[in-house]
Amino acid sequence: MPEIVEAKEFLQMTRLGKPVLDVRSPGEFAHSHIPKAISLPLFSDEERHEVGYLYKQVSQSAAMVKGLEIAGPKMADFVQKATTIAPDKQIGIYCWRGGKRSESMAWLLENAGFKVTLLKGGYKAARRQFINAYSSSYRLIRLGGRTGSGKTRILRGLEAAGEQVIDLEDMAHHRGSAFGHLGLNVQPSNEFFENRIGEALLHMDTNRLIWVEDESRHLGKRTLPQPFWHHLTNAPVLYLDVSEDVRIKEILTQYGTQDIDGLKDAFAGSQNGWGLNLSKPHWNIWTG
């Protein structure tokens, strides 16, 4: 029988690098999931819709039969992929509410010799843990400064030195300035952004300082959860007072190789109040 654990214990597995499978549909996973989880969907989005329709409109047994009909031919592939993901055959599994999908995959993998851990309550239980984490008390300290002050580089140095750091810009795939989106992946959903913050907070030592870059509530199109934003705005600020010459060099290093049209668009946006704070004469740096 698989071991069934509460969300807090299950999330510790991902923190320790143990493989965790999300067996929900690709669309559910793409919208949001537990950080570091790996997608191994029992059903495609279309198949999930078909089984769900039968469950609601016909009967549970009709949905069960259809589910077996769909999943049966995939069983060997599921075992093969799980073995590649977890060669030691120890693995965690979750679905939406800890129901039939995760139980079915657990049954299959246990019969293939895996030691399986299931998340009680599924993704919904993990999501509640992330949301609850925002409201706890933390010793936050904000690292502030204008664009090009090198805040991210300093935060990474602090983390390498053993300090606790939450890199919001990395989590949001946006640097928070007018140039924030350049050279980065597409931003995640807001729910997954919130999950990454919550997951990080859950494993922080509340007795130690936590370093966070001083941000507005919005990073690109993503928004910080209100309880965490409240903590952040009330935290002390260590402000980096860096000269404009140094900032220009930092911005050139970070953004100077980006697409010229993207840079022009960012500059045009900054003139409309998007947040870049360099004076107009520096325009020729980017346009050559």
N, C-alpha and C positions, 0 to 999 in steps of 0.2 A: 504493500500500500504506500502511496506517496505521503510524504510529510506535509501537513498543511500548517502554515505559519501566518502570523499577523503581519501587517504591512511593514512595521518598523524593522522586524527581523529580516523580512524578505528583501527590503531595500538595502540592508547591510551586505547582502550577497553581491549586488551590483557594485557597491562601494569597494568591495574586496576583489573585484575583477572576475567574479564567478559568472559563467554564462547564464543569461536569462532569456527565455523565448517569449515573445508576444505573439500569440496565435490568433489574434483578431485579424480582420481583413486588412488589405493594404491601405484602403482609404482611412480606416480608423487609426492605423499606425501613423500614416502621414500627417493626420491632424494633430495627434499628440500621443506620447507614450512615456514610459519610464526611461529616464536617461540611461544610456548604455545598453538598453534591451535590443535584441535582435529579432527582426520580423521573420516569422515562419508561419504564414497564414494557413489555417485549416481550410478556409474557403476564400475564394475571390470575392470582390465586392458584389458581383452579380449573383454568385452562388449564395452568399449570405442573405441577400435580399430574397432569393427564391425560398430558402429554408425558413426565413422569418415570416414570409407571407403564409406558407403552409401552417406554421405554428399558430398564427393568429386567426387565420380564416378557415382552416380545416381541422387539424388536430395535432396534438403533440406527437402522437405515434407516426402520423404522416410526415411530419418534419424530421423525425428521427430516421425513418426509412430513407428519405431523400438525402439526409446528411451522410448516412452510411454509403449510399450509392455514389455520392460525389467524392467522399474522402477515401473510400476503399482502394481505388486504383493509385492513389498517391502515397499509400502507407510506406512502401519500400523507399520512396524518395525522401519522405519525412525522416526515416531512421538514418538514411545515408547522410543527409544534411546535418542532423543533430549530432551524429558521430564526428563529423568534420568540425563542428562548432565546439563540442565538448568531448575530446578524445578520452578523457578520464571517466566519461559517462556519469558525471554529476551535473545536474542542470535544474534550473528553475523555470516554471511555466506560469503564465497568467493569461486570462482573457478579460472580458469586460467586467463581469461580476463574479468571477470564480465559479462558473457554471459548466455546462456540457462541453464547450469547446476545449477548455483547459483540462477537464477531466478525461476527455477522449484522447487527447494527445499524451497525457500522463499514462493512461492505460497502455497505449501503444509502446511508448518508450520504456516503461517498466518491463513489459514483456520482451523487449529487446535488450534488457540487462542494465538499464539506466537507474540511477538513484535520483528520484524526482522530488522537488520541493514545489508545492503549490501555494500561491498567494490567496489567502482567505479574503473574499470580497473583491478580488480582481483589481483591475486598474482603478476602479472607483475608490477602493480603499486606499490605494497609494496616493491618489489625487487628494484625498482628504488629509493625508499626512503632510503633503506639500503645502496645502493651504493653511493648516494649523501652524506650520513652522514659521510663517510670516509674523505671527502675533507674539512669539516668544521674545524675551529680552536679550539683547546682544550688545556687546561693547564695540559698536561700529566707530570707525574713524575715516573721514572722507579725505581723499587726496585731490586737491583742487588746483586749478591753473588754466590759463587760456590755451587755445589750440596750439599744438606744437611745443608744449612744455615738457613733453616726455613722460607723462603720467603713466601710460601703459608700460613703458620700459621699466620704470621704477617699481611698479607693482609686481612685475614678473621677477625683478631682482629680489624684492621682499619675500615673494613666495619661494624662490630658490633658497633663500636664507632660513626657511622654516616658519615664516609668518603665515597667518591665515589670511587668504585673499579671496574675494569674490570678483571675478572678472566679468562684469555685466556686459561689456562691449563684445567680448567673445561669445557670450551666451546669446546675445541678440543679433549677432552678425552685423553689427553697426557700431561705428566709433563715436556716434553722438554729435559730430560736427557736420558742417556743410559737405565735407568730403567723406562722411561716415560710411557710405555704402560702397565706395570704390574698391575694387579688387577683392571683395568678400563674397561669400556664398549668399544665396537668396535667404532672406530672413525666415526664421521658423515661425510657426503659428504662435499667437500670443500665449495660448495654453501651454505649449511646450517650453516657451521662454520662462513662464512662471514655474513650471516643473523643475527646470534646471536651477533656478534660484532656490526653490524649496528644498531640493535634494542636497544642494550645497550647505544650506543652513542646518539641515538635520544632523549633519556630521561635524559641525563646528563645535569647538570647546567654548561654551558661553562665558567662561571665566577669563578668556584671553581676548586681546584685541582682534578685530576683523577689519582688514583694510579694504576699502571700496572706493572706486573713482567717483568724484563728485559729478553727478549727472543730473540732467533734467528728468522729469518723469517719463519722457518719451525718448526712445532711441530708434530713430527712423519711424517705422509704423508700429513698433512694439511699446507696450506700456508697463511700467513697474506696478506690481500689486499694491493697492493702497496701504495696507498695514506696513509693508516693508518700506514704502516711500515715506511714511510717517516716521519710522525709525531713522531713515537716512537723513531727512531734513532736520532732525533734532540732534544729529551726531556732530561732534566737533570737526573742524576743517583744518587740515594742514595745507596751506596755500603755497604753490610754487611760483615765486615771482621771477620769471625768466625773461631776459631781454628779447626784443623783437628780432635781432640778428640771429640769436641762437634758435628762436622759434622758426624762423624762415628756413634755416639749415635742416632742422628736424622735419619740417613739413616736406621739404624737397627730398629728403632721404626716404620718407614714408610714402609719398604720393607722386614723386617726380617721374616715375616710370609708368604711371597710369595713362589710359587712353586720353588723348588731348580733348576730344569732344566731351568726354565725361567731366574733365577738369573745368572746361568752359561752362558747362551746365551748372556745376557746383558753385563756381564763382558768381554766375548770374543769380543763382538762388541766394547766395550770401548777401548780395546787394539788396535783396528783398527781405532781409532779416532772418535768414536761416541759421545764423549763429557763428559764422566765421568772422574773426575780428582782426583782419589785416586791412590796412588802408588801400584805397583804389590804385595808387601808383605802383603797387607790386604786381599788377595785372600782367606786365610784360614778362614776369618770371615764367608764366605758364604758356604764353602764346608765342614766345621766342621773338 
